[in-house]
Amino acid sequence: MKKMMIDMDDVLCTGGHLGILNRFLNTNYTMEDMPGYFVEDLIPEERLTEYYEFFQTQNVYDYVSVMKDAVEVLEKLSKKYQIFICTAYYTDVYEQDYSKLLLDKYVWLREKFPFISPYQYVFINDKSLLECDIKIDDRLDNLHGYGETKFLFTSHHNQDISEEELASQGIVRVSNWKEIEMLLLEK
């Protein structure tokens, strides 16, 4: 079986950090309001420390939505490919204990994708180290390294990457799980 790396945040689920931000600020921001990758860009600088403390008390996965068709398509893919859910769990932004975030990710994956074994979870920040036949991620830098087939999953923060730039790196843009199903299962 070919090995497949699939990112978690903004590929399998979406909205967690934005949900926490909206609760913290008592706002109704949407993904279209995001100026970049990090929700912190929407927080007044004088409130960042307070936000990071609040974030630590929350489970980001209480705020996420599973991407449409992700469960159905991933279950089909798991019969043809060896799936690895590869997700980052640490960022320098928060400067705090990440053990809770790692546990929250684990519990959410077990609940939403029970057909994927925990032995196939990889908690890693530098995904270029992974050698998989197929890589699916929303961040271009996570698609570096070995991979026969690479898909950039469209998200609010990567829409400005041109098709020419992607093609020059051998990367194909996908916008939803049905596209992935068509490309990987209906060949």
N, C-alpha and C positions, 0 to 999 in steps of 0.2 A: 504494500500500500504506500502511496505517496504521502509525505508528511505535509501538513498544512498548519501554518501559524495564523491564528485569528486574534486580533486585538479585542479588548473588552469595551472600554469607554469610547463612545461615539461610533462604535461599530456594532456591538451587541446591545448596547443601551445608550440612552441619552438623557440629558437634563438634570443630572444629580447636583452638580455644583451650582447650576443656575437656580435650582429649587431652594438650596440652602441660602444662597444670596438673597433671593426674593423674601424668604422668611426673615432673614436678618434685617434687611432694609425695609420690610413691609412694602415691597414693590411688586410689579407684574412684568418684569423684563422677559422678553422672549429671545430665542437664539438670534433673531434678526437684529437685536439691539447690541449684540456682542461686538466690541470693536476689534477683538483679536482672539487669541486662544484662551487666555485666563480671565475668569469672571472678576478677578480682583481689579481689573482695569475699570470696572464700574463703581468701585467703592472709593469714597473720599479717603485720601491718604491718611488723614488724622484718625480714621476709624479702622485701619487695616489690622492693627494688633487686636482690637476688640473682635473683629471678624474672625481672625485665626483662632482665637480662644473659643468663640461660638462654634466654629467649624469642628473643632476637636470634640465637642459634645454631641455632634450629630452623626447619623449613619447616612452617608451620601446615597446609599442604595435604597433608602426609604423614599427618595425623591426621583428616581429614574423611571423611565419607560423602556420596556423591551422594544427594540427596533422591530418594525412590522415585518412579519414573515421570518424573522431570525430563528426562532425555535424550530419551526417546520423545516426550513431549508437546512439548518445545521444538523438536524436529525437525519435527513437524507444523505447529507455529505458524510456523516460519520459512518455510513455503511460502505462507502467507497474510499475514504481517505482516513489516515490517522490524524486526528484533530488535536492540536495543542492550543489552549487558550493562553495567550501570552500577554500579560498586562503589567504595566508599571505600577508601583505602589509608593514610590518615594519622590518627593520634589524638594528642592532647596527653598522653595517659596515659603513653606509653612514652618520650617525649623521646629518640628515637634515629633512626638512619638508616633510612628506609623504602624505599630503593631495592630491597632484597632482597625485601621483602614484595610490592612491586609486580611484580617479576619472577616471584616464586612464583605469584601470582595469574594472570599471563599464561600461564605454562607449564601450569598446571592447566587453565585454560580451553581451551587449544589441544588438550590431551590428551583431555579429557572431552567437549568440544562442538566437534569438528572442523568441523562444518557451519556454525558461526558464524565469520565472518571477523574477524580481529583489527582490521580497520577499524571494526568494530562494538563494540569495547570502549571504554568511557568510564570513566576513573579520575578520580573526582570526589567531593568530600565534601559539597558543597551541591547536592543533587539537585533542589531547588526551581528551580534555574536551567534545568533541562531541560524542554523543551516536547515532550511525547510524547502521543499519543492515549490510550495505555494505560500505566499504571504499576503495577508489582508490587514490593512491598517489605515487609519485616518491621518497619520503623520508621515510625511515624505521621508524624514530621517529614519523612521523605524523600518523602512523598506530597503535600506542599504544592506549590503552583505549578500550572501548567496541566496538565490531563489530563482527557479526557472520561470515562474509566473508570479507577477506582483500586481496587486490591485490596490489603488488608493480609493478608500471609501469616502465619498463626498461628505463634507461637514462644513459648518459655517466658517471655519478658519482656513480651509484649503481651497476654496472656490476660485481664488485668484491664480492658482497654478495652471499654466496654459497646457493645452493638449500637446503642443510642440515640446515643452519641457518634459512632460511625462514620457512622451514617445522616445525622446533622446536617452532616457534612462530605462527604457523597456517596461514602463509601468502603464497599466490600463486603469482608467477611472471607472468606478462603479458607483451607482447612486442608491442602490437598494439590494435587498437579499434575493429578490426574484431575478435580477440581472446576474448575480453570482450563480444562482441555480442554473440559469440558461447557459452560462459560459462553462460551468464545470460539470454539469450533469446531463445536459442535453446535446452533448457532442456526438 
